Amino acid sequence: MAARDPEEAATAVLAPFSSIHEEQLDELAEAAAGERLGGAIAYLELDGTDLRHLHSPVNAGWVHFGKLISRAASGMRLPRLRFLLNLGEEARCVPSADRSELWWHPSPDDYVSLVERTAASEAARHPSIFAPGPRWLTSRNVPIFSIAGVSGLHADVLYPGPHATYPMQGSNLDDIRWEEKEAALYWRGSCTGGSLTLENMWRFPRTRLVAHRDLDRHLDLGITRVVQTPNRSETERIVEALQGRGLFVEREPQRREFDYRFLFDIDGNISAFRLPRLLRSNGAVFRGRVNYREYYYRWLVSGEHYVELADFDELAATVAWARERDDELRRIAGASQGLAETLFSWDFALAYMRHLLSAYAERFVPSSRSVMG
C-alpha cells in the first residue's frame, strides 16, 4: 500500500467541496437544532487540539470522533475549524436532490424516487429502499462527517468509525490456524435493513441470504434476532416463518465465526461494521452486492482480499468452488489479514485524518463575524 494513499483518499472525499463556509455550517447546525433532530447531528469546533461541542449532547460517537480528530490535529498548525458530525447511522448529505429546505424528512415514496434518480441501480435494491426508517436529509452541498454512505447518492465526508480502529480488541484469533477451521461458510446476525414485515421479509438481503441454508450442508447461516418490526405480534409471525424453514437459530458467541474458513459480510441498515474483524480473522471473506461504503473500501480488491458474489443463487456453487481451491482461498485470507493489520491501525487512521484536516482547512472560509472578532 503506497504511503500516499491516505492523502489521495482524503482529497477524493472532499472533492465535492471547493470551499467550506462557516456561515453555511452555522445555518445548517441551527436548522438541525430547530428541527429537533436530537442526537443525530453534532456541531463541533476545533481550536488547536481542543474540541468542544456547540450543539448536541456528548455521546459515544462524539467521544470517538473527538479522540480521533484531536490526536490527528496534534502537531499540526490549523486555523480554528468547525464540523458537522452525523451521530446516526444513515448518511445525511444529498446535494443532488431537488430541494430548497435545509433539512427534510422524506416520505418512503419520496426517498425511493430520490435514490432511483441519483444513485447506482445497486443502491436502489438496498432493503431500506423498500421500507425506509426515520431519516433527516439535507440537499445543501455542505460537508457532514459520517461513517458510511451510498456512492452516487451521499456526499458525506467519510471518517474511520470505532470498529475500524478497534476491530480485534481483546482477541487472539490468530491462534486459530487455517487447518483447524471448518471448510464451510458461516454467518449469524439480526434482520436489520429497514422496517420488516411478514409480507416484505424475503425482499431483504439478510433473509434472502439465510434462505439458501438448506441447499448445502456447508452453508451454516441463520438469523438470531428479529428487529425493526412494527409491533410484537409482527415479530412473532416473522420468527415463526423463519423457524418453519429452520432459519431462526440460537445466538452463538462472536468467537464462533472464526472456527470457519469462509465468512460472509452483508449490509444491515448500513454497512455491518464487522468487516474489519472478519478481514483480520485468518478466514476468507465472502461479500455480496455492497451498497454502503466506508472510508477504507477503496483499498479492498475483489479476488485479492475477498471473494465477490454476484448473486445469492450462486452461493452454494461458489462455496463448492472455494472448497476445491483451498490454497487460493488461504492466500486470500492471508492477504486480507496482512492488509487489515495496516488498514485498521490507529497510525493509518490518524494519517488519513491528518490529510483530511489539512484539505478541510484549505477549503474552510471563516465567517465575517469570526474574522472581525
Buried (B, 14 or more C-beta within 10 A) or exposed (E): EEEEBBBEBBEEBBEEBEEBBBEBBBBBBEBBBEBEBEEBBBBBBBEEBEBEBBBBEEEEBBEBBBBBBBBBBEEEEBEBBBBBBBBBBBBBBBBBBEBEEBBBEBEBEBBBEBBEEBBEEEBBBBBBBBBBBEBBBBBBBBBBBBBBBBBBBBBBBBBBBBBBBBBBEEBEBEEBEBEEBEBBBBBBBBBBBBBBBBEBBEBBBBBBBBBBBEBBEBBBBBBEEBBBBEEEEBBEBBBEBBEEEEBBBEEEEEEEBBBBBBBBBBBBBBBBBBBBBBBBBBBBBBBBBBBBBBBBBBBBEEEEBBBBBEEBEEBBEBBEEBBEEBEBBBEBBEBBBBBBEEBBBEEBBBBBBBBBBBBBBEEBBBBEEBEEE
